[in-house]
Amino acid sequence: MFAFNRLNVLVLAGLIFALVSWALTYLFPAPPSSVTIATAFKGASFDHFGQRYRERFARANVDLKLRATEGALENLKLLQDPASGVDIAFVTGGVSDSRQSPGILSLGTIDYLPIWIFYTSVEPIDRLSQLKGKRIAVGPVGSGTRFSAEKILGKGGLTSENADFMPLAGNRAAQALHDGEIDVVWILGAPDTSAVQSMLRDSKIRLMSFPTAEAYTRVFPSLARLTLPQGVIDIAQNIPPQDVSLIATTSSVLVRSDAHPEIVHLLLQTMQEIHKAPGVFQRAGEFPSPSDPDYTVAASAIDYYKNGASFLQKHLPLWLTVHAQRAIAVLVTAIAVGLPLFRYLPAIYAWHIRRRLLYWYSQLKSLESSVETDSNDFVQRQAAVDRIEEAVSRIRFPLAFANQVYDLRGHIEIVRRRLTYTATMQGKAAE
């Protein structure tokens, strides 16, 4: 019986261990070692940010793969497709929203994305209507650059019917403008991206100022008016030579709603590290921001902006954080289950001991009753009494049950004497 009970205990422990392991794996799955982010074409802001994000992820031993795309619209499409392999995407403001893109969450806006209009005309250009008939690089179809160009230029009276919209963007567009292959470049990008920097520093290229920038922000609420101060790009060379009015949208980092929590927190830490510094257009700490005019911000992101990283996330590497969470879950569960168990354990143990004693009492009672109904077969009954006595002697009882054990042994002796007496009387009767 003892071996059987021990086997049961081992099987039960194994089942509990398997169940707990499954539950912990389900509740705290290990983060993936590799994720993919949709960026943009070479020279764009999103490509620039993607490179920096990859460096930060590498410090956490996560391989961040960059998927070069045509821009924001393609990024959003890839993110909505679970089979695309894209887990994260940079998207410009105004191209979609939560209603049109269900299942997508924002981790916040990361910067202003200025709209720059560069041109090579000797005649100053300060109105969009002056761009009619020009060859304008507006980015490839599917890019946020082209989307914004068609929307804003269209409001200014420019369409593909009265201007030549060309699918060039980034460094390729900057080079084409320098070489005279096009007349104008419409580009979205941070001031420190390679394409914007090359055109700002090119003596052949000029930057258009938006005198009606404020009006465009009223027509398109997702836009903001910015000022590029004189000399802010290069004070020594006085670039730009005067203040320039610009319009800008914002850019966001999006994930699917089923993104791994630790990858989300790594992203938030990366965004905080890369975008918190002051820049040409933003104050220190202005970005990243938990406000997103287009998409629902993830609850974990709101908590992060409010309270910062958790203690584990601050002091443990990413791969160890999940194991620590599992260990804490086991500890909390053990305490929650163990405290009530310790309260009732003595009573359960006492019941178990009494049950064992009652079992042998029932065997002894059954044997004694058989003597009254059938007094034959003395040897078999005597052997049964011996087996009961031997079994009881092998059982280890706590000291508190010693009196009950001795009572049981006394009753065993009484039954043995009765059997002996019965056998003796039967022998005398036979004589």
C-alpha positions in Angstrom: 0.0 0.0 0.0 2.8 2.4 0.8 4.4 1.9 -2.7 1.1 2.5 -4.3 0.5 5.7 -2.4 4.0 7.0 -3.3 3.4 6.3 -7.0 0.1 8.2 -6.8 1.9 11.1 -5.2 4.6 11.1 -7.9 2.0 11.0 -10.7 0.0 13.8 -9.1 3.2 15.9 -8.7 4.1 15.3 -12.3 0.6 16.3 -13.5 0.7 19.5 -11.3 4.1 20.3 -12.6 3.0 19.9 -16.2 -0.1 21.9 -15.7 1.8 24.8 -14.0 4.4 24.7 -16.8 1.7 24.9 -19.4 -0.1 27.7 -17.6 3.1 29.7 -17.2 4.1 29.2 -20.8 0.6 30.4 -21.8 0.5 33.4 -19.4 4.2 34.4 -19.8 5.3 33.2 -23.3 9.0 33.8 -24.1 9.6 36.8 -26.3 10.7 36.1 -29.9 14.4 36.4 -30.7 13.7 38.1 -34.0 11.0 40.7 -35.1 10.5 42.7 -38.3 9.8 46.4 -38.6 8.5 48.0 -41.8 10.5 51.2 -42.5 10.7 52.9 -45.9 13.0 53.6 -48.8 16.7 54.6 -48.4 17.2 58.1 -47.1 13.8 58.4 -45.6 13.2 59.2 -41.9 11.7 55.8 -41.2 14.8 54.1 -42.7 17.0 56.3 -40.5 15.0 55.5 -37.4 14.9 51.8 -38.3 18.7 51.7 -38.3 18.9 53.2 -34.8 16.1 51.0 -33.5 18.0 47.9 -34.7 21.1 49.0 -32.8 19.1 49.4 -29.6 17.4 46.0 -30.0 20.7 44.3 -30.6 21.7 45.4 -27.1 18.8 43.4 -25.8 19.8 40.4 -27.9 16.8 40.8 -30.2 17.4 40.8 -34.0 15.3 43.6 -35.5 15.0 43.1 -39.2 14.2 46.1 -41.4 11.7 45.6 -44.2 12.3 48.3 -46.8 9.0 49.5 -48.3 7.5 52.3 -50.3 6.3 54.0 -47.2 3.5 54.4 -44.7 0.6 53.0 -46.7 2.5 49.8 -47.5 3.7 49.6 -43.9 0.2 49.7 -42.7 -1.0 47.0 -45.2 1.9 44.7 -44.2 1.2 45.2 -40.5 -2.5 44.2 -41.0 -1.5 41.0 -42.8 -0.4 38.4 -40.2 1.3 36.4 -43.0 3.6 39.3 -44.0 6.0 38.6 -41.1 5.9 42.3 -40.2 5.5 42.9 -36.4 6.0 46.7 -36.2 5.5 49.6 -38.5 6.3 53.3 -38.8 3.3 55.2 -40.1 2.7 58.9 -40.9 -0.3 60.7 -39.5 -3.4 61.0 -41.5 -3.1 57.9 -43.7 -5.6 55.8 -41.7 -7.1 55.4 -38.3 -8.4 52.8 -35.8 -11.8 52.5 -37.5 -10.2 51.7 -40.9 -7.4 49.6 -39.4 -8.9 47.4 -36.6 -6.5 45.3 -34.6 -3.7 47.9 -34.8 -2.5 49.7 -31.7 -0.2 52.8 -31.4 2.7 53.0 -29.0 2.6 56.8 -29.4 3.9 59.5 -31.7 7.6 59.8 -32.1 8.3 63.1 -33.9 7.1 65.8 -36.2 7.6 64.9 -39.8 8.1 68.1 -41.7 7.0 68.4 -45.3 9.9 69.9 -47.3 9.5 71.4 -50.8 12.9 71.8 -52.5 13.3 73.4 -55.9 16.0 74.6 -58.3 14.2 77.5 -59.9 16.0 80.8 -59.9 12.7 82.5 -59.3 11.6 82.3 -55.7 8.6 80.0 -55.1 6.3 80.8 -52.2 2.9 79.5 -53.5 1.8 76.0 -54.5 0.2 77.4 -57.6 3.7 78.2 -58.9 4.4 74.5 -59.1 2.0 73.9 -62.0 3.7 72.4 -65.0 6.7 71.3 -62.9 8.2 67.9 -62.6 7.6 67.1 -59.0 9.0 64.0 -57.1 6.2 63.0 -54.8 7.3 59.5 -53.8 6.1 56.1 -55.0 2.5 55.0 -55.0 1.7 53.5 -51.5 4.0 55.9 -49.7 3.0 58.4 -47.0 4.9 61.0 -49.0 2.8 60.6 -52.1 -0.4 60.4 -50.0 0.3 63.8 -48.3 1.4 65.3 -51.6 -1.8 64.4 -53.4 -3.9 65.6 -50.5 -2.2 68.9 -49.8 -1.1 69.8 -53.3 -4.6 69.0 -54.5 -6.0 71.6 -52.1 -3.6 74.1 -53.7 -4.9 73.3 -57.1 -2.2 70.9 -58.3 -3.0 67.5 -59.7 -1.4 65.0 -62.0 -3.2 66.7 -64.8 -1.4 70.1 -64.4 1.9 68.8 -63.0 4.1 65.9 -63.6 4.1 63.7 -60.4 7.1 61.5 -60.4 7.6 58.4 -58.2 11.0 59.4 -56.9 11.8 59.7 -53.2 14.7 59.9 -50.7 18.3 60.1 -51.9 17.2 59.2 -55.4 15.0 62.2 -55.6 17.6 64.5 -54.1 20.1 63.4 -56.7 17.6 63.8 -59.5 16.9 67.4 -58.4 20.6 68.1 -58.3 21.1 66.7 -61.8 18.2 68.7 -63.2 16.1 65.6 -64.0 13.2 67.1 -62.0 12.2 70.5 -60.8 10.8 70.0 -57.3 11.1 67.5 -54.5 8.2 67.0 -52.1 9.6 65.0 -49.2 8.7 64.0 -45.6 11.5 63.6 -43.3 13.4 64.6 -40.2 16.1 67.3 -40.6 18.9 64.9 -40.0 18.0 62.4 -42.7 20.5 62.1 -45.5 18.2 63.2 -48.3 17.0 66.3 -46.4 20.6 67.2 -45.3 22.0 66.8 -48.8 19.4 69.2 -50.3 19.7 71.8 -47.5 23.4 71.9 -48.1 23.3 72.0 -51.9 23.9 75.5 -53.2 21.8 74.8 -56.3 18.7 73.9 -54.3 16.3 76.1 -52.5 13.8 75.4 -49.8 10.2 76.8 -50.2 8.7 78.6 -47.2 4.9 78.1 -46.6 3.5 81.6 -46.0 0.0 80.0 -45.8 1.2 77.2 -43.4 -1.3 78.3 -40.7 -4.2 78.1 -43.1 -3.3 74.5 -44.0 -3.3 73.5 -40.4 -6.9 74.8 -40.1 -7.9 72.8 -43.2 -6.1 69.7 -42.1 -6.2 69.4 -38.3 -3.6 66.6 -38.4 -1.0 69.0 -39.6 1.1 71.4 -37.5 2.9 74.6 -38.3 6.6 74.6 -37.7 9.4 77.2 -38.1 12.9 76.3 -39.2 15.0 79.0 -37.6 17.7 80.8 -39.6 21.1 79.1 -39.3 19.7 76.1 -37.2 21.1 73.5 -39.6 24.5 75.0 -39.8 25.2 78.3 -38.0 28.7 78.7 -39.6 27.3 78.5 -43.1 24.0 80.2 -42.1 21.7 77.3 -43.3 18.9 78.2 -43.8 19.6 81.8 -44.7 16.3 82.9 -43.2 13.4 81.5 -41.1 11.3 79.1 -43.1 7.7 78.2 -42.4 6.8 74.6 -42.8 3.9 72.3 -42.3 4.3 68.9 -40.7 2.5 65.7 -39.7 3.5 63.3 -36.9 4.7 59.8 -37.2 3.8 56.9 -35.0 5.0 53.4 -34.1 2.3 50.8 -34.6 2.0 47.1 -33.6 -0.7 44.5 -33.8 -2.9 44.0 -30.8 -1.3 40.5 -30.1 2.3 41.8 -30.0 4.4 40.2 -27.2 4.4 42.4 -24.1 8.2 42.3 -23.7 8.7 43.4 -27.3 6.3 46.2 -26.7 8.2 47.3 -23.6 11.5 47.1 -25.5 10.0 49.2 -28.2 8.8 51.8 -25.7 12.3 51.9 -24.1 13.8 52.3 -27.5 11.4 55.1 -28.5 12.1 56.9 -25.2 15.9 56.6 -25.7 16.0 57.8 -29.3 13.2 60.4 -29.4 13.3 62.1 -26.0 16.2 64.5 -26.9 15.4 68.0 -28.0 15.6 68.6 -31.7 15.1 71.3 -34.3 11.3 71.3 -33.9 10.7 69.7 -30.5 11.5 70.4 -26.9 13.3 67.8 -24.7 10.8 65.1 -23.6 8.1 66.2 -26.0 8.4 62.9 -27.8 7.6 60.1 -27.7 4.0 61.1 -26.8 1.1 58.9 -25.6 -1.3 61.0 -27.7 -2.1 59.7 -31.2 -4.9 61.5 -33.2 -5.4 58.5 -35.5 -5.0 55.2 -33.5 -5.9 53.8 -30.1 -2.8 53.9 -27.9 -2.1 50.5 -26.2 -2.9 50.4 -22.5 0.6 49.1 -21.7 2.1 52.2 -23.5 -0.1 54.5 -21.5 1.0 52.8 -18.3 4.7 53.1 -19.4 4.4 56.8 -20.2 2.8 57.3 -16.8 4.9 55.0 -14.5 8.0 54.1 -16.6 9.5 50.6 -16.9 8.8 48.1 -14.2 11.5 47.1 -11.7 12.2 43.8 -13.6 12.5 45.6 -16.9 14.9 48.1 -15.5 17.2 45.7 -13.8 17.0 42.4 -15.8 17.8 41.6 -19.5 14.9 40.9 -21.7 15.3 37.1 -21.8 15.5 36.8 -18.0 12.5 39.1 -17.4 10.0 36.4 -18.5 11.6 33.7 -16.3 11.5 36.1 -13.3 7.8 36.8 -14.0 7.1 33.0 -14.1 9.0 32.5 -10.8 7.0 35.3 -9.2 3.8 33.8 -10.4 4.7 30.4 -9.0 5.6 32.0 -5.6 2.4 34.0 -5.4 0.4 30.9 -6.4 2.3 28.8 -3.8 1.5 31.4 -1.1 -2.1 31.7 -2.1 -2.6 28.0 -2.0 -0.2 27.2 0.7 -1.5 29.5 3.5 -5.0 28.0 3.5 -3.5 24.6 3.1 -1.3 25.0 6.2 -4.3 26.0 8.1 -6.2 22.8 7.3 -3.3 20.5 7.0 -3.2 19.3 10.6 -6.9 18.4 10.4 -6.4 16.6 7.1 -3.5 14.7 8.5 -5.4 13.7 11.6 -8.3 12.5 9.5 -5.8 10.5 7.4 -4.4 8.8 10.5 -7.8 8.0 11.9 -8.9 6.6 8.6 -6.0 4.2 8.6 -6.8 3.1 12.2 -10.5 2.7 11.3 -9.5 0.5 8.4 -7.7 -2.0 10.6 -10.5 -1.8 13.2 -13.0 -2.7 10.5 -10.8 -5.6 9.4 -10.6 -6.8 13.0 -14.3 -6.3 13.6 -15.1 -8.3 10.5 -12.8 -11.1 11.7 -14.4 -11.1 15.1 -17.9 -11.3 13.7 -17.0 -14.3 11.6 -16.0 -16.1 14.8 -19.6 -15.7 16.1 -21.2 -17.0 12.9 -18.7 -19.7 11.9 -16.2 -21.0 14.5 -14.4 -23.3 12.1 -11.0 -22.8 10.4 -9.1 -21.5 13.5 -5.7 -21.5 11.7 -6.8 -19.2 8.9 -8.4 -16.7 11.3 -5.3 -16.8 13.5 -3.1 -16.0 10.5 -5.5 -13.1 9.6 -5.0 -11.7 13.1 -1.2 -12.0 12.8 -1.3 -10.1 9.5 -3.3 -7.3 11.0 -0.9 -7.1 13.9 2.1 -7.1 11.7 0.6 -4.4 9.4 -0.2 -2.1 12.3 3.3 -2.6 13.8 4.8 -1.3 10.6 2.7 1.9 10.4 4.4 5.0 11.8 2.0 7.0 13.9 2.7 10.4 15.5 3.0 10.5 19.3 -0.4 12.1 19.6 -2.1 8.9 18.3 -0.1 6.5 20.5 -3.0 5.8 22.8 -5.3 4.9 19.9 -2.6 2.7 18.4 -2.2 0.9 21.8 -5.9 0.5 22.0 -6.0 -1.1 18.6 -3.2 -3.5 19.6 -5.1 -4.3 22.8 -8.2 -5.2 20.7 -6.1 -7.3 18.4 -4.9 -9.3 21.5 -8.5 -9.6 22.7 -9.6 -11.1 19.4 -6.6 -13.5 19.4 -7.5 -14.7 22.9 -11.1 -15.2 21.9 -10.0 -17.2 18.9 -7.8 -19.3 21.1 -10.6 -19.8 23.7 -13.0 -20.8 20.9 -10.6 -23.3 19.5 -9.9 -24.7 23.0 -13.6 -25.1 23.7 -14.1 -26.7 20.3 -11.3 -29.2 21.1 -12.8 -30.2 24.5 -16.3 -30.6 22.9 -14.8 -32.9 20.4 -13.3 -35.1 23.1 
